């Protein structure tokens, strides 16, 4: 396959919004997904344990990452695991674990839309027969087995797919096949070496690049009359395995970026007018520029920026020597112009500079928590300057912090860096604090663990934000408060409602919400109150574990009420329309429980390790 065993793995989503990163050298069980524009951490995905091996507490070891679409991320494991993992980005979970046929050995994977293609081989006499297995990412089912030929060695296999045309690296040959295995064209005498073959199509499918031994070959895919694979240029590379390749079609040229982990990155520009010719005797093309770092392994990957095509994007190892271990991903862009030439020494971005600018917006999500649902950040740019004006604000303890610009000496924001914001008035800074608290801080800090001191403070919040009282609450008043909070995304009111822990009151409230959901005018396009409530509760539990006990009564009531309705409908009978509605509501709830399942699985999997540690400490204690 493609990359060195210790090379960190990266993948970019088709829309270019996400960069996924997995560290293969530290046995990490997490894949971190970052925003490609801000480089801030959006969410994490958990790598499941390999329950087929001798030690089912070890996670799968990944060898390749690739996005099948903006919804699915695919991970290829090493040959010993012989497995492909699929994560559903929208649900934030590992949705499929696909085990390749025991008779086959997994060599490479490629994706097209929501289809997954796995290149495999098995020994047959003195050769190796190769196949491409087609799977559906939604269901994980095997849909088709495609025979693509035989090879003498399995060390140089590679696969790429575009517009239902497979490009397959097979030893000393690159072959084009359709999705039924029909041969379209091939090019022989391609020296791919023993480090695997990395193949990459251009976005329009007009060109592809295949890595070789000390070189990469640029092909033009001609579709005139019939599909032909035509060599255009041999790109000269340094010795070492190619980790990744990127290709970009410009107005009059084809641009290629190659990265050799621990060696260098190379940038090539080939004229679009260059005519195809035979490989034999073709003069190698030297790179326009090579990029290196002072520390060989500091640069993880390089390629063209997924959104701004006139830039080259470099991903660096984190300062802690673990790539992407923080809440920001060290990245640097280089604008493509005439100055990009020769040997360029890159320096990783300064952690201090990056941290000051991104400290507020960087947000570490819980494993499995999707950024679309959880990364709610305050739009502070919309706030106007409020110098000299008063406004109302309530801190996390429920205290009134109403202030004006004249209170500058009496209040100061903690943990605030002096990044040119010294000219802001205290009213500006209080407004920013208030907005941030209402949209995200209250999710983590509004529940004070000291119940004795928190009672009076929460009453102040209740008096400020609503007339609701826990002591005189009824299911009707609690239902009204929840519907208002969920409809307007009022997290303050939601916090107040979730402080109720009386089981009978919670049960009746959940049933009232279910009745409101059943009366929705457009249930296909609107999310129910119960599903929205479940999503808020699960996110709070995943982000602050001390809330599990207090919020578990709500989870229990929602699941119990849903199961009671389903059981009653099975006994009494239900119309097709009602069954469809119940199934839809069940899917909504299941999608919200994904982060909670990952959260629980991670903690359950730690128990055996803790027990082993306890046993070892007990043995040491006996010997002392």
N, C-alpha and C positions, 0 to 999 in steps of 0.2 A: 504494500500500500504506500501511502504518501509520506507521512512525516516521521521524523525521528521519534523514538519512544518517549523521550523526555521533553519534546517540544510542546509547549502549551497549545491548546486547540482554540481556534477562533472561527466564528461564522457570522455573516451579516444577513439580516432579513431581506427579502425581496424589495420591500419598500425603502430599505436603507435606514429605518428608524432605530433598529436594535443591533447591538454587537454582543454576541454570546461568547463567553470565555470559560474554559475549563482548564484547571491545572492538573496535568497528568503525572507530575513528579512527586506530589505530596499525598496521594491517595485521598484527595478531597472528595467529599460526597456532594458538593454543590457545583452547579453551573450558574455563573453570575451573568445577568443580562443588563447591559448599560445603554443609555440613550446616546446615540451616535453624535448628536449635536452638542449636548451639555457634558457628556462623559460621566453623568451621575448614574448611580446604581438604581435601576428601575425595580427589579425583582430577582429572586433566585429560584432555581429549580433543583430538586433533590435527585441524585443518582441512586437508584434502588440497590438493595443488596443482591448479590448473586447467590441464589438459593440452590443452584445446581452444583456448586463446588463443594470441596471438603469443609470449608469454613463459610457458612452462610451469613456470617457477619461482615464479610468483605464486600465492598461495593464493586460494581462492574468497572473494569478499566477501559476507558474510552480511547479510540484511535483516530476518530474523525467526527467532526460536527458539521451539520449542514441544515439550513432551513428548507423545509419542503414548501412552505408558504408562510404568510404572516401568522398562521395559526399553529403550525406544527414545526417542532425542532427535532431533528433526527440525529442520533448518536450511534456510530458504529463501534462495537467493542473489539478488543484484540482477538486474534484467531483462536486463542485458548477458550474464550467465552463463546464465540460463534453466535453472537446475539446482536440484534438491532433494537435500540430503545427509541420510543417516540414520546415526546412531551406535547401536551395540548397547552399552548400558550394562553389561550383564553380562559381555560379552567385552572391553569397553574399546577398541573399534575402530570406524572408519568402515566400516560394513557394506555400505552401498549408496550409489551415486552415480546419481541418476535424472535423465536428460536429457529435458526436455520436447520434444515434437515441434517440429521446426524451423519449422513453419508457424504454431505457436502462441507466444504470449508469456505468460510466467508473471506473475501479478498477486498472488496470495495463496495461502496454504495453511491447511488445517485438519486436525484429526486426530480419530479416534474409535476407541478400542481400538487395535488394531495396523494400522488402515487409514489411509492418507494420501490427502487430497483436495487437488488443485491446481486453482485457478481460473485459467483462461487466456482469452485473447481473440485474435482475428485480424480484420483489416480485410476488410470485404465491402461493396462499393459505398460508400455514404456513412455506414455504420454499422460497429459492431464486434460480431461474434458471439462469445458467451461459452460456454465449456464447463467442466465439472468433470471432471477425470481422477482416477479411483480407482486407487490402487496398494496393493500389499501390502508392509508394512514388512519382513517376513521375507525375501521373495524379490526385492523391487523391481520385480515384474512389473506391467504395466498391466492392470487387470481390467475396467475399464469407462470409456466416454466418455459423459458426460451433457450433453445440450444444455439450456441454461437461459435462452436468449433473446438479444436484441440490445440494445445501448446506443449512445448517441450519443457518449459520451466514455468513455475508459478510465482516467481519473485518479481516479475515486471507486469503485473496486471493492473489495469485502471479502467474507469468507466465514467462517461459523461453523457447526458441526454439533453437534446433540444428539439422541440417540435417533432417528437416521435421518431427521431433519428438517434440511434445509439452509436457513440464513438468508443471503441474498446481497444485498450492497449493490450496486446497479446505477445509478449516477448519482443521479438524483433519486427513486429508488424502492428500497424494501426488499421483497424477495420471499422467500416460503417455498416450498420445493419438496421433494418426496420424492427418494429416491436413484435413482429412474428418470426424473427430470426432470419429473414431474407437478406442475403448479402447485397449491399449496394455498391461498395467499392473498398479497396484496401491499398495500402502503401507498404511495401516490404523494405527490408534493410534499414529499419529504424533501430538505432542502438539505444535501448531504454535503460540499460544497466541493471544492477541488482538491488537498487534502493526503492523500487516501485515506480509507478508511472502516474503522474498527476496530469489530468486532462481538464481543460477549461474551454467552454464555448464562449464566444462573444454574445452580447445581449440579443443581437439580431440573428445569431446562428450562422453568419456569413464566414466567420473564421473560428478556428480552434487552435489551441496551443497544447502540445504534449511534451512533458519533460523527458529528457534522455540522460545518457551518461556524459556529464560535463557539458550539457547543452540542452536547449529546448527547441522544438521545431514548430514554426508557424505554418498552418495549413489554411488554404482557402477552400470553403465548401461551395462548390459550384452546383447550381440547380438548373442550368440550362440543358434542355433536352433530357438529361439524366443526371443523377447526383454523382458528383466526382469529388475526390479528395486530392487537392493539388498543393504540393509543398511550395512555400513562398520564400522562407528564410530559415536559416539555422542560427539560433541565438547562442552565443558563446557564454558559458557560465563557469564559475569556479568549481573546484571539486567539492562534493558534498551533496547530500540529499536535498531535493526541493521540497519545501514545506507547503508553499501555496503559490498559485499563479493568478494574476488578474489581467484582463484584457479590455481595452477600451477603443471604440471606433471613433476617430476624430474626423474632421472634414476632409483632409487629404492624407491621412496617415492612420496607421494602426499602432496603438501604444500598448506595451506589455510590461507588467511588473512581475518579477519573480523574487521570492524570498527563500533563502537557505538559512534555516535557523542555526545560530552560532557561527555563521560565516558572513553573509552580506545580503543586501537587497540590490537588484539590478533593474535599471530602467532602460527600455528599448523603444525606439521610434522607427517604424518601417513604412516606407511610402506605399500608399494604396495603389500606385501605378506600377509597382514592381510585379513583373510577370512571373508566373509559376515556372518552375524548372525541375529537373531531376535532382534528387538528393546527392547522387554520386558526383563529386566535384564541385558542389556548392560551397562558396566561400563563406565562412562563418561571419555573422554580424556582431560587432562588439557593442557593448552597452553604451548609451549616451552618458549615463551616470551610475555610480555605485554608491550605496549608502551603508555605513558601518557605525558602530558605537565603540567606545573605548573598552567596554565590557562586552564580550562576544554575545552573551546570552541576554543582554539587556533589552534587545529588540525582539519582540514576540512575532509580529507579522507586519506586512506592508501591503498596500493595494490602493486603488483609486477610491477616492471618497465616495461613499454610496449616494450622497445627495449632491455634493458640489464636485462635478466631474473634472474641474480644472485644478483639483488638488490631489496630492498623494497623502494618504492617511497612514501614520505609523502608530502601532500599539506597543507600549513599552512594559517591561516588568515593573511591578510595584516596588517601592523603595524597601519594603520588608522582605524582598526577594521572593515573594509569592504573587504571581501575576493577578491583578484584579482583587487583591485581598481587602482593599479598602472600599469606601463608598464612592470613590471616583476612580475612573480608569485613566491611567497616564497615557494620553494620546497627544500627538503633534501632527499638524498639517504643513505641507510644503506646496506652495503654489507652483504649478507647472509653467515655466517660462524659459527664456533663452539662457538664464543663469543656472538652470538645473543641468549641470554637466560636470564631468570629472569625478574625482573621489570626494565624497561629502561625509564628514564626521558628524553624527547626530548626537545631541545631548538630550537625555530624558527630561521632561518638564519638571520644574521644581515642585516638590510636594507642598512646600509652604505657600508658593504662589497659587497653586491649584486649590489648596485647601481653603485659603481665605476667600476666594471668589465663589467657591461652590459649597462652602460649609453649610449654608442655610438651606440650599435646595437639594443637597445630597441626602438620600433617604434610604436606609438599609431595610429592605422588605423582609418579611418572614419567608422561610422556604416555601415555595409553592404559591406565594401571594402575587397575583398578577398586577403589573403596574397600571393597567387600565382601570382597575377597581380600587387600588390602594394608594397610588401616588397622588393624592389630592394636596396640592401645594397652593399657598395663598398667592393670588395675583396682586402683588404689592405695587406693581407699576401703575395700576389703575387708581391708586389712592392719591388724592391731590394734597398739596401742602396745606397743613392746618394751623400754621403759626398764628398764635394769638386767639385761637378759637378753642372752646371747650368741647369735650365729648365724653360719653359714658363708656367705661370699660370695667370688666370684672376679671380679676386674676384667677389662677388655678385653684386658689383656696376659697373663692367666692367673695373676696374682699373688694369693696368699691375702690377703684383706682382712678376715678374721674379726675382729670387733670387739664391744665392749660400749659401754654408755652412758658409761663412764669414759674412752673414747678421744676425747672431744669435742675436745680441744685438738690431737690429732694428725691429724685428718682434717677436710676441709671440702669441701662440694660446690661445684664451679665453676659459674658462670653461674646461680646460684640467687638469685632476687629476694626481698627481705624484704617479703612480702605477708601479714604477720600470722602467719608460720610460725615466728617466732623462739622460740615456746614448745616446739617439737618437739625431742625428744632426738636425739642423733647416731645412736642405734640406729634411730629412726624413719626418719631420712633415709637411712641405709645400707640399710634394708629397701626403701625406695622405689627407690633406685638399683639394688639387686639385681634387683628385679622388672622394672624397666624394661629392664635389660641383657638379662635372659633372654628377654624377649618381643619386643624390637625393636632395641636397640642392637647386639646381636651380629650382626644381619643386615647392618649397615653397617660395623662397626668391628672385628670379630673377626679379620679377615685383615690382618695387619701386612705392609706392603709391604717391610719390611726382612727378607728371608728368613733372613739369617745370625743375627739376634737373635731371630727369632720361633721358631726350632726348639725351644730349651729351654723357652720359655714355653708353647708348645702342649703339650709333654709333661706339664707340670703340670696343664693342663686335662684331658688324657686320663686322668691318674692320679686326678683328683678325680671325674670324671664317668663313666668306664668303664675297662675293662681293655683296650681296643682299642689296638693298636700299628700304625702305618703300615708299619714295617719287616717285621713278621711277619704282615701282614694276608693273609687269603685271601678268596676270593669268598664263602665260607660265613659267615665272621665279619663281613664288610662288609655282606652281605645282612641278617644278624641285627641289626646296629647300625642300618641304615636302616629296617627294618620297625618297630623299637622307637621310633626317632625320629619317623617319620611317623605312627605310630598315636597317640602321645602328644603330638605337636607339640612335641617336645623339640628346640629349636633349637641347644642346646649340642652334643648328640650329632650333630645334622645337620651342624653346622660341622666337627666332627672327621671325619666320613665324607667330606665333600666335599673335604677336603684331599688325598685320594688322587688321583693323576694318572696312574697306570700304566694304559695303554690296555687291555691284556689283562685285568687285574683288573676294570676298570670294565665292560668288555663282558660278562664272565661274570656280574657282579653284576646288570646290567640284565636279562639273560636269566633269571636266577633270580627277579627281581621279576615278570617277565612270566608265569612259570609260576605264581607265587602269585596273580597277578591272574586267571588263567584258572580257578583253583580257588575263586574267591569264591563263597560260598553264595547271595548275592543281588546279582548284578552290576548289576541295573537301579537299585538304590537306594544302592549304595556306590561310592565313587570308588576307582580302582585305585591301587596304590603308584606305578606309573610316572607316571601323570598328576599325582599329588600331588608327586612329586619334580621333575617338569618345572616345575610352578607355582612351587615354592620357588626353583629355579635361575634361572628367568626373572626373578622379582622381584628377586633379588639382583643380577643383571646390569644390570637397568634402573635400580636405585637407586644402585649403585656401579660405575661403568664400568671401574675397574681390575681387577675380577674377571672380565672377559670372557674373557681368555686362559686363566686357570686353570679356569674352569667350562665352556669350550667343548668340552672332551673329553667331558664328561658329556652335553651336548646332542647331539654327534655320535654317541655310542654309543646313545642312546635312539632317535634317528631312524633310524640304520642298522639296529638290531635290529627296529624296527617295520616297516621296508620289507622286510627279509628274511623276516619271518613272512608278510607279505602276498603276496610273490612266491612263496613256497613253497606257500601255500594255493592260489594260482591254478594252479600246475603240478600239484599233487597232487589238487586238488579239495577242496571243503569243504562241509559240510552247511549248510542254511539257518540253523540256530541258531548255528553257528560264524561264518558270514559276518556275521550280525547283531552278534555279540560283537565281531568285528574292526572293524566299522564304528563301533560305539559307542566303542571304545577310540580309534579314529582321531579321532572328533569331540572326545573329551576332550582329546587331545593338541593338536589344532588350537586349541581354546579357550584353552589355556594359552600358546600361542605368540603370541597377539594383541599383548600389550605389547612382546614382543621385535621383532615386525615393525614396530610404530610407532617403537620405539627405533632400529632400523637405518635405516628410511626417513628419519627426521629427520636423521640424520648423513650419509646419502648425498646428501640434497638440499642440504646445506651445501657439498659439494665444488665445484660450479660457481662458487658465490660466492667461495669461497676461492681458486680458480684465477684468477678475474677480479681479485681483490685482489692476488694474487701478480704477475700481469702488469702491473698498474698500478704496483706498487712497483718492479718491474724497470725500467719505463720511467723512473720518477722517478730511480732509481739511476743510469741511464745519463746523465741530464741533469745530475747533480750533479758 
